Amino acid sequence: MLDGVLFDLDDTLYDYAPCNESALQTVFDRFGHDFSLGGAQFRKLHDQVRRELAEELHGQAPAHNRLLFFKRMVERQTGRSVVPLATEMFELYWNTFLENMRPAADAHAVLRELCASMPLALVSNHTTDIQLRKVARLGFESYFQVIVTSEEVGAEKPSAAPFLAALTALKIEPAQALMVGDDPGADIRGAAAVGIHTVLTSEFARGAIDSSEAERVVTELAELPGIVAAFS
């Protein structure tokens, strides 16, 4: 029997890619001249910096911090002071990103139905400030009893720490919980390793994904209530 459901956020409850694309394009349109780069070169620099920080900060939430991305880009390419350029880029990126966010088609209905019968937790790899902004923008704030970010526990999924923090806060055992996420490694393998049931969602997948380790696979969130009922 299930006593709680854990959700990932990005690419699970909304589509990340169009928000990111729009935000990066807006930043380039506003600040590209400061870098003396074309659009493709600006994106190449951004992606290079992102890979560097992911390697240097592996398994830590700051690896997702766009302020660090833009700070390093400014330092490397422009010869200008980081302040205020990097902070302005950061704020424009996230303001644009948030403006473009739309919840998955069935997200509100599914979350509303599930939270009426059991507590829900959000378990996400990112910085707390940004993930809370996303939750508010999507209108999800009333659904989640617990929100756990990798920043606050000091480790990212698939580490056990974020999952165990959510379970502890909900006061439930792993076998009584279900994890819903889009990432076969971070969400599915990580949750399964601590004994949590798993559902992989492919609603926003771009290309084939490995679903072999998930107990269930859904193509849209509307399928979840039936799966939760089956577990119960």
ZALUMSE-307765 format. One record per atom (N, C-alpha, C): residue in one letter; atom name; z, x, y. Coordinates in nm, 3 decimals. Example, Ala and Ser with C-alpha at 12.3 -4.5 7.8 and 13.67 -1.06 7.14 Angstrom:
2
A,N,0.780,1.319,-0.569 $
A,CA,0.780,1.230,-0.450 $
A,C,0.780,1.320,-0.330 $
S,N,0.708,1.285,-0.225 $
S,CA,0.714,1.367,-0.106 $
S,C,0.787,1.290,0.003 $
//
This chain:
232
M,N,0.000,0.085,-0.120 $
M,CA,0.000,0.000,0.000 $
M,C,0.000,0.087,0.125 $
L,N,-0.079,0.050,0.223 $
L,CA,-0.086,0.125,0.347 $
L,C,0.017,0.073,0.447 $
D,N,0.082,0.168,0.515 $
D,CA,0.177,0.134,0.621 $
D,C,0.133,0.186,0.757 $
G,N,0.016,0.250,0.764 $
G,CA,-0.032,0.300,0.891 $
G,C,-0.170,0.361,0.878 $
V,N,-0.244,0.362,0.988 $
V,CA,-0.379,0.420,0.989 $
V,C,-0.387,0.523,1.101 $
L,N,-0.443,0.639,1.068 $
L,CA,-0.465,0.747,1.164 $
L,C,-0.614,0.752,1.197 $
F,N,-0.645,0.771,1.323 $
F,CA,-0.784,0.778,1.367 $
F,C,-0.810,0.909,1.440 $
D,N,-0.928,0.965,1.415 $
D,CA,-0.985,1.065,1.503 $
D,C,-1.042,0.991,1.624 $
L,N,-1.075,1.064,1.731 $
L,CA,-1.130,0.999,1.850 $
L,C,-1.279,1.029,1.870 $
D,N,-1.313,1.155,1.894 $
D,CA,-1.450,1.192,1.929 $
D,C,-1.545,1.173,1.811 $
D,N,-1.652,1.099,1.834 $
D,CA,-1.753,1.067,1.733 $
D,C,-1.700,0.978,1.622 $
T,N,-1.582,0.922,1.642 $
T,CA,-1.528,0.822,1.551 $
T,C,-1.516,0.688,1.621 $
L,N,-1.456,0.688,1.740 $
L,CA,-1.436,0.564,1.815 $
L,C,-1.533,0.551,1.933 $
Y,N,-1.610,0.654,1.959 $
Y,CA,-1.717,0.649,2.059 $
Y,C,-1.814,0.762,2.028 $
D,N,-1.931,0.757,2.090 $
D,CA,-2.036,0.856,2.066 $
D,C,-2.024,0.970,2.168 $
Y,N,-1.989,1.088,2.120 $
Y,CA,-1.963,1.203,2.207 $
Y,C,-2.090,1.259,2.271 $
A,N,-2.197,1.272,2.195 $
A,CA,-2.315,1.348,2.239 $
A,C,-2.376,1.301,2.371 $
P,N,-2.404,1.172,2.390 $
P,CA,-2.466,1.133,2.518 $
P,C,-2.374,1.155,2.638 $
C,N,-2.245,1.145,2.618 $
C,CA,-2.150,1.171,2.727 $
C,C,-2.155,1.319,2.766 $
N,N,-2.155,1.405,2.667 $
N,CA,-2.161,1.548,2.692 $
N,C,-2.292,1.588,2.758 $
E,N,-2.403,1.534,2.708 $
E,CA,-2.534,1.568,2.763 $
E,C,-2.545,1.527,2.909 $
S,N,-2.501,1.406,2.940 $
S,CA,-2.507,1.358,3.077 $
S,C,-2.419,1.441,3.169 $
A,N,-2.299,1.477,3.120 $
A,CA,-2.205,1.554,3.201 $
A,C,-2.259,1.694,3.230 $
L,N,-2.314,1.760,3.128 $
L,CA,-2.368,1.895,3.149 $
L,C,-2.488,1.892,3.243 $
Q,N,-2.573,1.791,3.229 $
Q,CA,-2.689,1.781,3.317 $
Q,C,-2.647,1.760,3.461 $
T,N,-2.545,1.678,3.482 $
T,CA,-2.496,1.652,3.618 $
T,C,-2.437,1.778,3.679 $
V,N,-2.364,1.854,3.599 $
V,CA,-2.308,1.981,3.648 $
V,C,-2.420,2.077,3.686 $
F,N,-2.522,2.085,3.602 $
F,CA,-2.635,2.174,3.635 $
F,C,-2.706,2.128,3.761 $
D,N,-2.730,1.998,3.772 $
D,CA,-2.800,1.946,3.890 $
D,C,-2.725,1.979,4.019 $
R,N,-2.592,1.976,4.012 $
R,CA,-2.511,2.001,4.131 $
R,C,-2.491,2.151,4.158 $
F,N,-2.472,2.228,4.051 $
F,CA,-2.430,2.368,4.069 $
F,C,-2.527,2.472,4.014 $
G,N,-2.639,2.427,3.957 $
G,CA,-2.732,2.522,3.896 $
G,C,-2.779,2.630,3.990 $
H,N,-2.797,2.596,4.119 $
H,CA,-2.845,2.696,4.215 $
H,C,-2.746,2.810,4.233 $
D,N,-2.618,2.785,4.208 $
D,CA,-2.517,2.891,4.220 $
D,C,-2.533,2.996,4.111 $
F,N,-2.600,2.960,4.003 $
F,CA,-2.615,3.050,3.889 $
F,C,-2.751,3.118,3.886 $
S,N,-2.844,3.073,3.970 $
S,CA,-2.981,3.127,3.970 $
S,C,-3.041,3.122,3.830 $
L,N,-3.018,3.011,3.762 $
L,CA,-3.068,2.992,3.626 $
L,C,-3.141,2.858,3.617 $
G,N,-3.242,2.853,3.531 $
G,CA,-3.304,2.726,3.499 $
G,C,-3.216,2.647,3.404 $
G,N,-3.256,2.525,3.377 $
G,CA,-3.174,2.439,3.292 $
G,C,-3.149,2.495,3.155 $
A,N,-3.254,2.549,3.091 $
A,CA,-3.239,2.603,2.956 $
A,C,-3.148,2.725,2.956 $
Q,N,-3.161,2.811,3.058 $
Q,CA,-3.078,2.931,3.066 $
Q,C,-2.932,2.895,3.096 $
F,N,-2.913,2.794,3.179 $
F,CA,-2.777,2.747,3.209 $
F,C,-2.710,2.697,3.081 $
R,N,-2.783,2.617,3.004 $
R,CA,-2.728,2.566,2.878 $
R,C,-2.703,2.680,2.779 $
K,N,-2.792,2.778,2.775 $
K,CA,-2.773,2.891,2.685 $
K,C,-2.646,2.966,2.719 $
L,N,-2.622,2.989,2.849 $
L,CA,-2.500,3.056,2.892 $
L,C,-2.378,2.973,2.854 $
H,N,-2.384,2.843,2.879 $
H,CA,-2.273,2.754,2.843 $
H,C,-2.242,2.762,2.695 $
D,N,-2.345,2.752,2.612 $
D,CA,-2.324,2.752,2.467 $
D,C,-2.273,2.887,2.418 $
Q,N,-2.319,2.995,2.480 $
Q,CA,-2.271,3.128,2.443 $
Q,C,-2.122,3.142,2.473 $
V,N,-2.082,3.098,2.592 $
V,CA,-1.941,3.104,2.630 $
V,C,-1.857,3.016,2.538 $
R,N,-1.911,2.900,2.505 $
R,CA,-1.837,2.809,2.416 $
R,C,-1.813,2.874,2.280 $
R,N,-1.914,2.940,2.226 $
R,CA,-1.898,3.008,2.097 $
R,C,-1.797,3.121,2.106 $
E,N,-1.802,3.196,2.214 $
E,CA,-1.708,3.306,2.233 $
E,C,-1.564,3.256,2.234 $
L,N,-1.540,3.152,2.311 $
L,CA,-1.404,3.099,2.322 $
L,C,-1.358,3.036,2.191 $
A,N,-1.450,2.973,2.119 $
A,CA,-1.414,2.916,1.989 $
A,C,-1.370,3.026,1.893 $
E,N,-1.436,3.141,1.900 $
E,CA,-1.399,3.253,1.813 $
E,C,-1.268,3.317,1.859 $
E,N,-1.254,3.336,1.989 $
E,CA,-1.135,3.402,2.042 $
E,C,-1.010,3.315,2.028 $
L,N,-1.028,3.184,2.041 $
L,CA,-0.914,3.091,2.041 $
L,C,-0.917,3.002,1.917 $
H,N,-0.969,3.054,1.810 $
H,CA,-0.989,2.975,1.687 $
H,C,-0.861,2.903,1.646 $
G,N,-0.875,2.773,1.622 $
G,CA,-0.762,2.694,1.577 $
G,C,-0.666,2.653,1.686 $
Q,N,-0.704,2.673,1.813 $
Q,CA,-0.617,2.637,1.924 $
Q,C,-0.689,2.540,2.018 $
A,N,-0.615,2.448,2.075 $
A,CA,-0.674,2.347,2.164 $
A,C,-0.745,2.405,2.285 $
P,N,-0.697,2.516,2.346 $
P,CA,-0.769,2.569,2.463 $
P,C,-0.914,2.608,2.435 $
A,N,-0.952,2.620,2.309 $
A,CA,-1.092,2.648,2.276 $
A,C,-1.183,2.535,2.322 $
H,N,-1.127,2.418,2.350 $
H,CA,-1.205,2.303,2.397 $
H,C,-1.201,2.287,2.549 $
N,N,-1.127,2.372,2.617 $
N,CA,-1.100,2.352,2.760 $
N,C,-1.223,2.390,2.844 $
R,N,-1.286,2.290,2.903 $
R,CA,-1.407,2.314,2.982 $
R,C,-1.380,2.401,3.105 $
L,N,-1.258,2.399,3.154 $
L,CA,-1.227,2.484,3.268 $
L,C,-1.243,2.631,3.229 $
L,N,-1.204,2.666,3.108 $
L,CA,-1.223,2.803,3.060 $
L,C,-1.372,2.834,3.044 $
F,N,-1.450,2.736,2.997 $
F,CA,-1.595,2.756,2.986 $
F,C,-1.653,2.791,3.123 $
F,N,-1.626,2.704,3.220 $
F,CA,-1.688,2.720,3.351 $
F,C,-1.634,2.843,3.424 $
K,N,-1.507,2.874,3.405 $
K,CA,-1.450,2.994,3.467 $
K,C,-1.524,3.118,3.419 $
R,N,-1.546,3.129,3.289 $
R,CA,-1.614,3.247,3.236 $
R,C,-1.761,3.249,3.278 $
M,N,-1.824,3.133,3.284 $
M,CA,-1.963,3.127,3.329 $
M,C,-1.976,3.176,3.472 $
V,N,-1.885,3.132,3.558 $
V,CA,-1.887,3.175,3.699 $
V,C,-1.865,3.325,3.709 $
E,N,-1.767,3.375,3.637 $
E,CA,-1.736,3.518,3.641 $
E,C,-1.853,3.603,3.593 $
R,N,-1.920,3.557,3.490 $
R,CA,-2.025,3.636,3.428 $
R,C,-2.155,3.633,3.506 $
Q,N,-2.186,3.521,3.569 $
Q,CA,-2.321,3.503,3.621 $
Q,C,-2.333,3.506,3.773 $
T,N,-2.232,3.458,3.844 $
T,CA,-2.253,3.433,3.987 $
T,C,-2.203,3.543,4.079 $
G,N,-2.102,3.617,4.037 $
G,CA,-2.041,3.714,4.128 $
G,C,-1.956,3.649,4.235 $
R,N,-1.936,3.519,4.223 $
R,CA,-1.857,3.445,4.321 $
R,C,-1.714,3.427,4.272 $
S,N,-1.627,3.389,4.365 $
S,CA,-1.489,3.358,4.328 $
S,C,-1.486,3.237,4.236 $
V,N,-1.400,3.244,4.137 $
V,CA,-1.385,3.133,4.043 $
V,C,-1.338,3.007,4.115 $
V,N,-1.252,3.025,4.214 $
V,CA,-1.199,2.911,4.290 $
V,C,-1.281,2.896,4.418 $
P,N,-1.335,2.776,4.448 $
P,CA,-1.314,2.650,4.376 $
P,C,-1.427,2.613,4.280 $
L,N,-1.526,2.700,4.261 $
L,CA,-1.646,2.660,4.188 $
L,C,-1.615,2.610,4.047 $
A,N,-1.537,2.686,3.971 $
A,CA,-1.509,2.647,3.833 $
A,C,-1.433,2.515,3.826 $
T,N,-1.337,2.496,3.916 $
T,CA,-1.260,2.372,3.914 $
T,C,-1.346,2.253,3.955 $
E,N,-1.438,2.274,4.048 $
E,CA,-1.528,2.166,4.088 $
E,C,-1.621,2.128,3.973 $
M,N,-1.670,2.228,3.902 $
M,CA,-1.755,2.202,3.785 $
M,C,-1.678,2.124,3.679 $
F,N,-1.555,2.165,3.657 $
F,CA,-1.469,2.100,3.558 $
F,C,-1.448,1.953,3.591 $
E,N,-1.413,1.924,3.715 $
E,CA,-1.386,1.785,3.753 $
E,C,-1.514,1.701,3.748 $
L,N,-1.626,1.758,3.791 $
L,CA,-1.751,1.683,3.786 $
L,C,-1.792,1.655,3.642 $
Y,N,-1.776,1.755,3.556 $
Y,CA,-1.809,1.735,3.415 $
Y,C,-1.732,1.618,3.357 $
W,N,-1.600,1.620,3.374 $
W,CA,-1.520,1.516,3.309 $
W,C,-1.533,1.381,3.377 $
N,N,-1.550,1.378,3.507 $
N,CA,-1.573,1.249,3.573 $
N,C,-1.700,1.184,3.522 $
T,N,-1.805,1.265,3.506 $
T,CA,-1.932,1.213,3.455 $
T,C,-1.920,1.173,3.309 $
F,N,-1.856,1.256,3.231 $
F,CA,-1.835,1.227,3.089 $
F,C,-1.765,1.093,3.072 $
L,N,-1.655,1.075,3.143 $
L,CA,-1.576,0.952,3.130 $
L,C,-1.655,0.830,3.175 $
E,N,-1.733,0.845,3.280 $
E,CA,-1.814,0.732,3.329 $
E,C,-1.915,0.686,3.224 $
N,N,-1.959,0.777,3.139 $
N,CA,-2.061,0.745,3.039 $
N,C,-2.004,0.701,2.905 $
M,N,-1.873,0.704,2.890 $
M,CA,-1.812,0.667,2.763 $
M,C,-1.822,0.516,2.738 $
R,N,-1.856,0.482,2.615 $
R,CA,-1.857,0.343,2.570 $
R,C,-1.794,0.338,2.432 $
P,N,-1.704,0.244,2.407 $
P,CA,-1.644,0.236,2.274 $
P,C,-1.747,0.198,2.169 $
A,N,-1.724,0.241,2.047 $
A,CA,-1.809,0.197,1.936 $
A,C,-1.812,0.045,1.934 $
A,N,-1.921,-0.009,1.885 $
A,CA,-1.947,-0.153,1.897 $
A,C,-1.830,-0.240,1.850 $
D,N,-1.769,-0.204,1.739 $
D,CA,-1.663,-0.288,1.683 $
D,C,-1.524,-0.230,1.705 $
A,N,-1.513,-0.126,1.787 $
A,CA,-1.386,-0.055,1.798 $
A,C,-1.272,-0.145,1.844 $
H,N,-1.292,-0.218,1.952 $
H,CA,-1.182,-0.300,2.003 $
H,C,-1.140,-0.407,1.903 $
A,N,-1.234,-0.474,1.843 $
A,CA,-1.200,-0.580,1.747 $
A,C,-1.126,-0.524,1.627 $
V,N,-1.172,-0.410,1.576 $
V,CA,-1.110,-0.350,1.458 $
V,C,-0.970,-0.298,1.490 $
L,N,-0.957,-0.226,1.600 $
L,CA,-0.826,-0.172,1.637 $
L,C,-0.726,-0.284,1.666 $
R,N,-0.773,-0.388,1.732 $
R,CA,-0.686,-0.502,1.762 $
R,C,-0.637,-0.569,1.633 $
E,N,-0.728,-0.586,1.538 $
E,CA,-0.690,-0.649,1.412 $
E,C,-0.593,-0.562,1.333 $
L,N,-0.622,-0.433,1.325 $
L,CA,-0.537,-0.345,1.245 $
L,C,-0.398,-0.327,1.306 $
C,N,-0.392,-0.309,1.438 $
C,CA,-0.261,-0.282,1.499 $
C,C,-0.171,-0.405,1.497 $
A,N,-0.227,-0.522,1.468 $
A,CA,-0.145,-0.642,1.456 $
A,C,-0.064,-0.643,1.327 $
S,N,-0.106,-0.561,1.229 $
S,CA,-0.038,-0.563,1.100 $
S,C,0.028,-0.431,1.062 $
M,N,-0.008,-0.322,1.132 $
M,CA,0.051,-0.192,1.100 $
M,C,0.034,-0.098,1.219 $
P,N,0.117,0.006,1.229 $
P,CA,0.104,0.099,1.341 $
P,C,-0.018,0.190,1.324 $
L,N,-0.077,0.227,1.437 $
L,CA,-0.192,0.316,1.439 $
L,C,-0.157,0.443,1.516 $
A,N,-0.216,0.554,1.472 $
A,CA,-0.199,0.681,1.542 $
A,C,-0.335,0.742,1.569 $
L,N,-0.345,0.814,1.679 $
L,CA,-0.464,0.890,1.712 $
L,C,-0.431,1.037,1.690 $
V,N,-0.515,1.107,1.614 $
V,CA,-0.492,1.248,1.582 $
V,C,-0.618,1.324,1.619 $
S,N,-0.609,1.408,1.723 $
S,CA,-0.731,1.464,1.782 $
S,C,-0.717,1.612,1.814 $
N,N,-0.827,1.685,1.792 $
N,CA,-0.835,1.826,1.830 $
N,C,-0.885,1.837,1.974 $
H,N,-0.795,1.854,2.067 $
H,CA,-0.836,1.873,2.206 $
H,C,-0.710,1.888,2.290 $
T,N,-0.731,1.902,2.421 $
T,CA,-0.617,1.909,2.511 $
T,C,-0.566,1.768,2.541 $
T,N,-0.437,1.758,2.563 $
T,CA,-0.373,1.628,2.578 $
T,C,-0.424,1.552,2.700 $
D,N,-0.434,1.621,2.812 $
D,CA,-0.478,1.557,2.936 $
D,C,-0.612,1.486,2.918 $
I,N,-0.708,1.556,2.860 $
I,CA,-0.842,1.499,2.845 $
I,C,-0.844,1.385,2.746 $
Q,N,-0.774,1.399,2.635 $
Q,CA,-0.777,1.292,2.535 $
Q,C,-0.707,1.166,2.587 $
L,N,-0.603,1.182,2.665 $
L,CA,-0.539,1.064,2.723 $
L,C,-0.630,0.996,2.825 $
R,N,-0.705,1.075,2.900 $
R,CA,-0.803,1.017,2.992 $
R,C,-0.908,0.936,2.916 $
K,N,-0.952,0.989,2.803 $
K,CA,-1.053,0.919,2.723 $
K,C,-0.998,0.787,2.669 $
V,N,-0.876,0.791,2.618 $
V,CA,-0.815,0.669,2.565 $
V,C,-0.807,0.561,2.673 $
A,N,-0.766,0.602,2.792 $
A,CA,-0.756,0.506,2.902 $
A,C,-0.893,0.452,2.941 $
R,N,-0.992,0.540,2.947 $
R,CA,-1.127,0.498,2.984 $
R,C,-1.183,0.397,2.885 $
L,N,-1.156,0.418,2.757 $
L,CA,-1.206,0.329,2.653 $
L,C,-1.126,0.200,2.641 $
G,N,-1.011,0.195,2.707 $
G,CA,-0.927,0.076,2.700 $
G,C,-0.849,0.063,2.571 $
F,N,-0.818,0.178,2.510 $
F,CA,-0.751,0.179,2.379 $
F,C,-0.599,0.196,2.389 $
E,N,-0.545,0.204,2.510 $
E,CA,-0.406,0.246,2.524 $
E,C,-0.306,0.155,2.455 $
S,N,-0.337,0.028,2.438 $
S,CA,-0.240,-0.064,2.377 $
S,C,-0.243,-0.062,2.225 $
Y,N,-0.340,0.006,2.165 $
Y,CA,-0.356,0.000,2.020 $
Y,C,-0.276,0.106,1.945 $
F,N,-0.253,0.220,2.009 $
F,CA,-0.196,0.334,1.937 $
F,C,-0.048,0.352,1.968 $
Q,N,0.032,0.346,1.864 $
Q,CA,0.175,0.369,1.879 $
Q,C,0.203,0.517,1.900 $
V,N,0.117,0.601,1.843 $
V,CA,0.136,0.745,1.848 $
V,C,0.003,0.812,1.880 $
I,N,0.005,0.912,1.968 $
I,CA,-0.111,0.996,1.995 $
I,C,-0.068,1.141,1.978 $
V,N,-0.137,1.211,1.889 $
V,CA,-0.106,1.352,1.861 $
V,C,-0.230,1.435,1.892 $
T,N,-0.214,1.537,1.975 $
T,CA,-0.324,1.630,2.000 $
T,C,-0.290,1.767,1.943 $
S,N,-0.395,1.843,1.915 $
S,CA,-0.373,1.978,1.862 $
S,C,-0.300,2.065,1.964 $
E,N,-0.316,2.035,2.092 $
E,CA,-0.248,2.114,2.194 $
E,C,-0.097,2.105,2.178 $
E,N,-0.046,1.987,2.151 $
E,CA,0.100,1.971,2.149 $
E,C,0.164,2.021,2.020 $
V,N,0.086,2.030,1.912 $
V,CA,0.144,2.079,1.787 $
V,C,0.108,2.225,1.760 $
G,N,0.019,2.281,1.843 $
G,CA,-0.013,2.423,1.831 $
G,C,-0.108,2.459,1.719 $
A,N,-0.175,2.360,1.662 $
A,CA,-0.271,2.386,1.554 $
A,C,-0.370,2.271,1.547 $
E,N,-0.490,2.303,1.503 $
E,CA,-0.596,2.203,1.497 $
E,C,-0.618,2.154,1.354 $
K,N,-0.662,2.030,1.343 $
K,CA,-0.712,1.984,1.214 $
K,C,-0.821,2.082,1.169 $
P,N,-0.827,2.122,1.044 $
P,CA,-0.763,2.063,0.926 $
P,C,-0.622,2.112,0.895 $
S,N,-0.559,2.186,0.985 $
S,CA,-0.420,2.222,0.963 $
S,C,-0.337,2.097,0.936 $
A,N,-0.233,2.113,0.857 $
A,CA,-0.148,1.998,0.825 $
A,C,-0.067,1.950,0.946 $
A,N,-0.045,2.039,1.043 $
A,CA,0.049,2.008,1.151 $
A,C,0.019,1.879,1.227 $
P,N,-0.105,1.855,1.273 $
P,CA,-0.129,1.730,1.346 $
P,C,-0.106,1.605,1.262 $
F,N,-0.147,1.611,1.136 $
F,CA,-0.128,1.495,1.047 $
F,C,0.020,1.469,1.022 $
L,N,0.094,1.576,0.994 $
L,CA,0.237,1.560,0.965 $
L,C,0.313,1.511,1.088 $
A,N,0.271,1.556,1.206 $
A,CA,0.335,1.509,1.329 $
A,C,0.316,1.358,1.345 $
A,N,0.195,1.311,1.315 $
A,CA,0.168,1.167,1.326 $
A,C,0.248,1.088,1.223 $
L,N,0.252,1.138,1.100 $
L,CA,0.327,1.069,0.995 $
L,C,0.476,1.062,1.029 $
T,N,0.528,1.172,1.080 $
T,CA,0.670,1.175,1.117 $
T,C,0.699,1.074,1.228 $
A,N,0.611,1.069,1.326 $
A,CA,0.631,0.975,1.437 $
A,C,0.622,0.830,1.391 $
L,N,0.533,0.804,1.294 $
L,CA,0.519,0.668,1.241 $
L,C,0.623,0.635,1.134 $
K,N,0.692,0.738,1.086 $
K,CA,0.794,0.724,0.982 $
K,C,0.735,0.667,0.853 $
I,N,0.622,0.726,0.813 $
I,CA,0.558,0.685,0.688 $
I,C,0.524,0.808,0.605 $
E,N,0.507,0.787,0.476 $
E,CA,0.471,0.894,0.384 $
E,C,0.319,0.910,0.379 $
P,N,0.271,1.029,0.342 $
P,CA,0.126,1.050,0.335 $
P,C,0.052,0.948,0.250 $
A,N,0.106,0.913,0.136 $
A,CA,0.039,0.820,0.046 $
A,C,0.032,0.678,0.102 $
Q,N,0.107,0.653,0.209 $
Q,CA,0.107,0.521,0.273 $
Q,C,0.013,0.517,0.393 $
A,N,-0.060,0.627,0.416 $
A,CA,-0.143,0.637,0.536 $
A,C,-0.290,0.654,0.501 $
L,N,-0.375,0.614,0.596 $
L,CA,-0.519,0.629,0.584 $
L,C,-0.570,0.702,0.707 $
M,N,-0.654,0.804,0.687 $
M,CA,-0.716,0.877,0.797 $
M,C,-0.862,0.837,0.808 $
V,N,-0.905,0.802,0.930 $
V,CA,-1.044,0.764,0.957 $
V,C,-1.102,0.866,1.054 $
G,N,-1.209,0.934,1.013 $
G,CA,-1.268,1.035,1.101 $
G,C,-1.410,1.068,1.062 $
D,N,-1.477,1.144,1.149 $
D,CA,-1.618,1.176,1.128 $
D,C,-1.643,1.314,1.071 $
D,N,-1.540,1.400,1.070 $
D,CA,-1.559,1.540,1.032 $
D,C,-1.511,1.562,0.888 $
P,N,-1.603,1.598,0.797 $
P,CA,-1.564,1.616,0.657 $
P,C,-1.457,1.723,0.637 $
G,N,-1.458,1.825,0.723 $
G,CA,-1.359,1.931,0.710 $
G,C,-1.230,1.899,0.782 $
A,N,-1.239,1.886,0.913 $
A,CA,-1.119,1.868,0.995 $
A,C,-1.045,1.739,0.961 $
D,N,-1.118,1.629,0.948 $
D,CA,-1.053,1.499,0.927 $
D,C,-1.027,1.470,0.779 $
I,N,-1.130,1.481,0.698 $
I,CA,-1.119,1.437,0.559 $
I,C,-1.046,1.539,0.473 $
R,N,-1.092,1.662,0.473 $
R,CA,-1.027,1.764,0.391 $
R,C,-0.885,1.790,0.439 $
G,N,-0.868,1.792,0.572 $
G,CA,-0.735,1.817,0.626 $
G,C,-0.636,1.709,0.588 $
A,N,-0.677,1.583,0.599 $
A,CA,-0.587,1.472,0.565 $
A,C,-0.559,1.468,0.415 $
A,N,-0.664,1.487,0.336 $
A,CA,-0.647,1.482,0.190 $
A,C,-0.552,1.590,0.141 $
A,N,-0.553,1.704,0.209 $
A,CA,-0.468,1.816,0.166 $
A,C,-0.320,1.784,0.176 $
V,N,-0.284,1.690,0.264 $
V,CA,-0.143,1.652,0.274 $
V,C,-0.115,1.519,0.205 $
G,N,-0.215,1.465,0.134 $
G,CA,-0.195,1.345,0.054 $
G,C,-0.226,1.214,0.122 $
I,N,-0.300,1.220,0.235 $
I,CA,-0.337,1.099,0.307 $
I,C,-0.470,1.047,0.253 $
H,N,-0.482,0.916,0.238 $
H,CA,-0.609,0.856,0.199 $
H,C,-0.713,0.876,0.310 $
T,N,-0.841,0.874,0.274 $
T,CA,-0.943,0.911,0.373 $
T,C,-1.062,0.817,0.374 $
V,N,-1.113,0.796,0.496 $
V,CA,-1.239,0.724,0.518 $
V,C,-1.323,0.807,0.614 $
L,N,-1.444,0.839,0.573 $
L,CA,-1.538,0.911,0.658 $
L,C,-1.629,0.811,0.727 $
T,N,-1.641,0.820,0.859 $
T,CA,-1.733,0.733,0.931 $
T,C,-1.855,0.812,0.975 $
S,N,-1.972,0.757,0.947 $
S,CA,-2.098,0.826,0.980 $
S,C,-2.174,0.756,1.092 $
E,N,-2.107,0.668,1.164 $
E,CA,-2.174,0.585,1.264 $
E,C,-2.250,0.668,1.367 $
F,N,-2.192,0.781,1.408 $
F,CA,-2.255,0.861,1.512 $
F,C,-2.307,0.994,1.459 $
A,N,-2.324,1.003,1.328 $
A,CA,-2.374,1.126,1.267 $
A,C,-2.519,1.150,1.306 $
R,N,-2.551,1.275,1.330 $
R,CA,-2.689,1.315,1.359 $
R,C,-2.733,1.410,1.249 $
G,N,-2.788,1.352,1.145 $
G,CA,-2.824,1.430,1.028 $
G,C,-2.728,1.403,0.913 $
A,N,-2.757,1.465,0.800 $
A,CA,-2.677,1.442,0.680 $
A,C,-2.538,1.505,0.694 $
I,N,-2.438,1.438,0.639 $
I,CA,-2.303,1.493,0.637 $
I,C,-2.250,1.488,0.494 $
D,N,-2.161,1.579,0.463 $
D,CA,-2.104,1.588,0.329 $
D,C,-1.991,1.486,0.316 $
S,N,-2.014,1.385,0.236 $
S,CA,-1.913,1.280,0.218 $
S,C,-1.842,1.291,0.084 $
S,N,-1.862,1.401,0.014 $
S,CA,-1.816,1.412,-0.124 $
S,C,-1.664,1.409,-0.138 $
E,N,-1.592,1.451,-0.034 $
E,CA,-1.446,1.457,-0.045 $
E,C,-1.376,1.333,0.010 $
A,N,-1.452,1.242,0.069 $
A,CA,-1.392,1.120,0.125 $
A,C,-1.377,1.014,0.017 $
E,N,-1.267,0.939,0.023 $
E,CA,-1.248,0.829,-0.072 $
E,C,-1.341,0.713,-0.043 $
R,N,-1.368,0.691,0.084 $
R,CA,-1.460,0.585,0.125 $
R,C,-1.548,0.638,0.238 $
V,N,-1.666,0.580,0.253 $
V,CA,-1.756,0.614,0.363 $
V,C,-1.801,0.484,0.428 $
V,N,-1.797,0.480,0.562 $
V,CA,-1.844,0.362,0.634 $
V,C,-1.950,0.405,0.735 $
T,N,-2.043,0.316,0.762 $
T,CA,-2.146,0.343,0.862 $
T,C,-2.114,0.274,0.994 $
E,N,-2.014,0.186,0.992 $
E,CA,-1.969,0.122,1.115 $
E,C,-1.824,0.081,1.099 $
L,N,-1.753,0.075,1.210 $
L,CA,-1.609,0.048,1.205 $
L,C,-1.577,-0.092,1.153 $
A,N,-1.671,-0.183,1.163 $
A,CA,-1.647,-0.320,1.117 $
A,C,-1.612,-0.326,0.969 $
E,N,-1.645,-0.222,0.894 $
E,CA,-1.614,-0.219,0.751 $
E,C,-1.468,-0.185,0.723 $
L,N,-1.397,-0.133,0.822 $
L,CA,-1.262,-0.082,0.798 $
L,C,-1.159,-0.187,0.755 $
P,N,-1.150,-0.302,0.819 $
P,CA,-1.047,-0.398,0.778 $
P,C,-1.053,-0.432,0.629 $
G,N,-1.173,-0.445,0.576 $
G,CA,-1.187,-0.474,0.433 $
G,C,-1.136,-0.360,0.347 $
I,N,-1.162,-0.237,0.391 $
I,CA,-1.114,-0.120,0.316 $
I,C,-0.962,-0.111,0.322 $
V,N,-0.906,-0.133,0.440 $
V,CA,-0.760,-0.132,0.453 $
V,C,-0.698,-0.238,0.364 $
A,N,-0.758,-0.356,0.360 $
A,CA,-0.706,-0.463,0.275 $
A,C,-0.713,-0.424,0.128 $
A,N,-0.821,-0.355,0.089 $
A,CA,-0.836,-0.313,-0.051 $
A,C,-0.729,-0.212,-0.090 $
F,N,-0.695,-0.121,0.001 $
F,CA,-0.589,-0.024,-0.027 $
F,C,-0.454,-0.094,-0.040 $
S,N,-0.438,-0.202,0.032 $
S,CA,-0.310,-0.273,0.030 $
S,C,-0.298,-0.366,-0.090 $
//
